[in-house]
């Protein structure tokens, strides 16, 4: 089971960014800049510490969330999607006139048991 997945449209943009940049990570922001938006950054441009939780891997790119933010999202399944428009963050898709965003839903009982065991 996966806690975070990516749409086909967002995957195309992710693949384009992987060709442009060497070593990427997603980080679900905690309200700064563009609200609670997934940002994609070069690994060396973002400091991760023990308070960042690895939520999953999307096509070889790790997706992290800070533990404080995770407390709000721990009962949800996340889907990374893409839309036209300019976000207000430092995320690498912004110059393309696009921005990543999250669809969320509550975990099913089966998923809740799986992730909390």
Phi and psi in degrees as GROMACS dihedral restraints (atoms count N, CA, C in turn):
[ dihedral_restraints ]
;  ai    aj    ak    al  type     phi  dphi    fc
    3     4     5     6     1  -117.2    20    10
    4     5     6     7     1   140.9    20    10
    6     7     8     9     1   -88.8    20    10
    7     8     9    10     1   -24.0    20    10
    9    10    11    12     1  -137.3    20    10
   10    11    12    13     1   135.3    20    10
   12    13    14    15     1  -133.3    20    10
   13    14    15    16     1   174.3    20    10
   15    16    17    18     1  -132.8    20    10
   16    17    18    19     1   142.3    20    10
   18    19    20    21     1   -74.2    20    10
   19    20    21    22     1   161.6    20    10
   21    22    23    24     1   -60.7    20    10
   22    23    24    25     1   -39.8    20    10
   24    25    26    27     1   -64.9    20    10
   25    26    27    28     1   -44.3    20    10
   27    28    29    30     1   -68.5    20    10
   28    29    30    31     1   -34.0    20    10
   30    31    32    33     1   -61.5    20    10
   31    32    33    34     1   -38.6    20    10
   33    34    35    36     1   -60.8    20    10
   34    35    36    37     1   -43.0    20    10
   36    37    38    39     1   -67.4    20    10
   37    38    39    40     1   -40.9    20    10
   39    40    41    42     1   -59.5    20    10
   40    41    42    43     1   -44.5    20    10
   42    43    44    45     1   -62.4    20    10
   43    44    45    46     1   -39.1    20    10
   45    46    47    48     1   -62.0    20    10
   46    47    48    49     1   -43.8    20    10
   48    49    50    51     1   -67.9    20    10
   49    50    51    52     1   -35.3    20    10
   51    52    53    54     1   -64.1    20    10
   52    53    54    55     1   -31.3    20    10
   54    55    56    57     1   -72.0    20    10
   55    56    57    58     1   -31.4    20    10
   57    58    59    60     1   -83.3    20    10
   58    59    60    61     1   -35.0    20    10
   60    61    62    63     1  -122.4    20    10
   61    62    63    64     1   152.0    20    10
   63    64    65    66     1  -104.7    20    10
   64    65    66    67     1   110.8    20    10
   66    67    68    69     1    81.1    20    10
   67    68    69    70     1   100.0    20    10
   69    70    71    72     1  -119.5    20    10
   70    71    72    73     1   157.0    20    10
   72    73    74    75     1  -138.9    20    10
   73    74    75    76     1   151.2    20    10
   75    76    77    78     1   -98.2    20    10
   76    77    78    79     1   142.9    20    10
   78    79    80    81     1  -137.9    20    10
   79    80    81    82     1   124.7    20    10
   81    82    83    84     1   -79.2    20    10
   82    83    84    85     1   111.9    20    10
   84    85    86    87     1   -69.0    20    10
   85    86    87    88     1   161.7    20    10
   87    88    89    90     1  -105.4    20    10
   88    89    90    91     1    29.0    20    10
   90    91    92    93     1   114.3    20    10
   91    92    93    94     1   -13.0    20    10
   93    94    95    96     1   -72.2    20    10
   94    95    96    97     1   154.0    20    10
   96    97    98    99     1    60.1    20    10
   97    98    99   100     1   -90.2    20    10
   99   100   101   102     1  -103.1    20    10
  100   101   102   103     1    33.1    20    10
  102   103   104   105     1    72.3    20    10
  103   104   105   106     1  -146.0    20    10
  105   106   107   108     1   -93.6    20    10
  106   107   108   109     1    77.9    20    10
  108   109   110   111     1  -115.2    20    10
  109   110   111   112     1   145.4    20    10
  111   112   113   114     1   -73.8    20    10
  112   113   114   115     1   127.9    20    10
  114   115   116   117     1  -111.4    20    10
  115   116   117   118     1   141.5    20    10
  117   118   119   120     1  -110.8    20    10
  118   119   120   121     1   129.3    20    10
  120   121   122   123     1  -138.2    20    10
  121   122   123   124     1   160.7    20    10
  123   124   125   126     1   -71.6    20    10
  124   125   126   127     1   140.5    20    10
  126   127   128   129     1   -51.5    20    10
  127   128   129   130     1   -45.6    20    10
  129   130   131   132     1   -73.6    20    10
  130   131   132   133     1    -9.1    20    10
  132   133   134   135     1   -93.9    20    10
  133   134   135   136     1    -1.1    20    10
  135   136   137   138     1  -135.4    20    10
  136   137   138   139     1   128.1    20    10
  138   139   140   141     1   -88.5    20    10
  139   140   141   142     1   119.0    20    10
  141   142   143   144     1  -101.4    20    10
  142   143   144   145     1   144.2    20    10
  144   145   146   147     1  -134.8    20    10
  145   146   147   148     1  -171.1    20    10
  147   148   149   150     1   -65.2    20    10
  148   149   150   151     1   -12.2    20    10
  150   151   152   153     1   -87.2    20    10
  151   152   153   154     1    -3.7    20    10
  153   154   155   156     1   -94.6    20    10
  154   155   156   157     1   128.8    20    10
  156   157   158   159     1  -103.3    20    10
  157   158   159   160     1   129.4    20    10
  159   160   161   162     1   -76.7    20    10
  160   161   162   163     1   114.8    20    10
  162   163   164   165     1   -88.7    20    10
  163   164   165   166     1   -26.4    20    10
  165   166   167   168     1   164.4    20    10
  166   167   168   169     1  -175.7    20    10
  168   169   170   171     1  -127.8    20    10
  169   170   171   172     1   130.2    20    10
  171   172   173   174     1  -113.3    20    10
  172   173   174   175     1   105.4    20    10
  174   175   176   177     1    51.5    20    10
  175   176   177   178     1    43.6    20    10
  177   178   179   180     1    87.2    20    10
  178   179   180   181     1     1.8    20    10
  180   181   182   183     1  -112.1    20    10
  181   182   183   184     1   119.5    20    10
  183   184   185   186     1   -68.3    20    10
  184   185   186   187     1   143.4    20    10
  186   187   188   189     1  -116.8    20    10
  187   188   189   190     1   117.1    20    10
  189   190   191   192     1  -113.9    20    10
  190   191   192   193     1   156.4    20    10
  192   193   194   195     1  -143.9    20    10
  193   194   195   196     1   138.7    20    10
  195   196   197   198     1   -66.5    20    10
  196   197   198   199     1   144.5    20    10
  198   199   200   201     1   -60.2    20    10
  199   200   201   202     1   -32.3    20    10
  201   202   203   204     1   -64.5    20    10
  202   203   204   205     1   -42.5    20    10
  204   205   206   207     1   -67.4    20    10
  205   206   207   208     1   -38.2    20    10
  207   208   209   210     1   -58.9    20    10
  208   209   210   211     1   -33.5    20    10
  210   211   212   213     1   -57.7    20    10
  211   212   213   214     1   -32.9    20    10
  213   214   215   216     1   -80.2    20    10
  214   215   216   217     1   -27.1    20    10
  216   217   218   219     1  -108.1    20    10
  217   218   219   220     1     1.2    20    10
  219   220   221   222     1   -63.6    20    10
  220   221   222   223     1   -17.7    20    10
  222   223   224   225     1  -101.4    20    10
  223   224   225   226     1    17.5    20    10
  225   226   227   228     1  -122.9    20    10
  226   227   228   229     1   153.6    20    10
  228   229   230   231     1  -101.5    20    10
  229   230   231   232     1   135.6    20    10
  231   232   233   234     1  -111.9    20    10
  232   233   234   235     1   138.5    20    10
  234   235   236   237     1  -123.1    20    10
  235   236   237   238     1   120.2    20    10
  237   238   239   240     1   -82.1    20    10
  238   239   240   241     1   129.1    20    10
  240   241   242   243     1  -130.7    20    10
  241   242   243   244     1   176.8    20    10
  243   244   245   246     1  -133.0    20    10
  244   245   246   247     1   147.9    20    10
  246   247   248   249     1  -146.1    20    10
  247   248   249   250     1   160.0    20    10
  249   250   251   252     1   -72.4    20    10
  250   251   252   253     1   150.4    20    10
  252   253   254   255     1   125.3    20    10
  253   254   255   256     1   157.2    20    10
  255   256   257   258     1  -101.7    20    10
  256   257   258   259     1   120.5    20    10
  258   259   260   261     1   -79.5    20    10
  259   260   261   262     1   177.2    20    10
  261   262   263   264     1  -115.2    20    10
  262   263   264   265     1    42.0    20    10
  264   265   266   267     1  -126.6    20    10
  265   266   267   268     1  -172.7    20    10
  267   268   269   270     1   -98.9    20    10
  268   269   270   271     1    14.2    20    10
  270   271   272   273     1   -64.1    20    10
  271   272   273   274     1   144.5    20    10
  273   274   275   276     1   -70.2    20    10
  274   275   276   277     1   -16.8    20    10
  276   277   278   279     1   -81.8    20    10
  277   278   279   280     1   -14.0    20    10
  279   280   281   282     1   -55.3    20    10
  280   281   282   283     1   -46.1    20    10
  282   283   284   285     1   -61.8    20    10
  283   284   285   286     1   -16.9    20    10
  285   286   287   288     1   -81.9    20    10
  286   287   288   289     1    -1.9    20    10
  288   289   290   291     1    77.3    20    10
  289   290   291   292     1    22.3    20    10
  291   292   293   294     1  -127.2    20    10
  292   293   294   295     1   165.9    20    10
  294   295   296   297     1  -151.6    20    10
  295   296   297   298     1   142.5    20    10
  297   298   299   300     1   -77.8    20    10
  298   299   300   301     1   148.3    20    10
  300   301   302   303     1  -147.7    20    10
  301   302   303   304     1   171.3    20    10
  303   304   305   306     1  -114.1    20    10
  304   305   306   307     1   134.0    20    10
  306   307   308   309     1   -99.9    20    10
  307   308   309   310     1   137.3    20    10
  309   310   311   312     1  -130.7    20    10
  310   311   312   313     1   155.1    20    10
  312   313   314   315     1  -146.2    20    10
  313   314   315   316     1   158.3    20    10
  315   316   317   318     1   -67.8    20    10
  316   317   318   319     1   144.7    20    10
  318   319   320   321     1   -64.0    20    10
  319   320   321   322     1   146.2    20    10
  321   322   323   324     1   -71.6    20    10
  322   323   324   325     1   166.2    20    10
  324   325   326   327     1   -59.1    20    10
  325   326   327   328     1   -40.1    20    10
  327   328   329   330     1   -63.4    20    10
  328   329   330   331     1   -45.1    20    10
  330   331   332   333     1   -64.2    20    10
  331   332   333   334     1   -43.0    20    10
  333   334   335   336     1   -57.3    20    10
  334   335   336   337     1   -46.1    20    10
  336   337   338   339     1   -62.4    20    10
  337   338   339   340     1   -43.4    20    10
  339   340   341   342     1   -62.0    20    10
  340   341   342   343     1   -48.6    20    10
  342   343   344   345     1   -76.4    20    10
  343   344   345   346     1   -20.5    20    10
  345   346   347   348     1  -103.4    20    10
  346   347   348   349     1     9.8    20    10
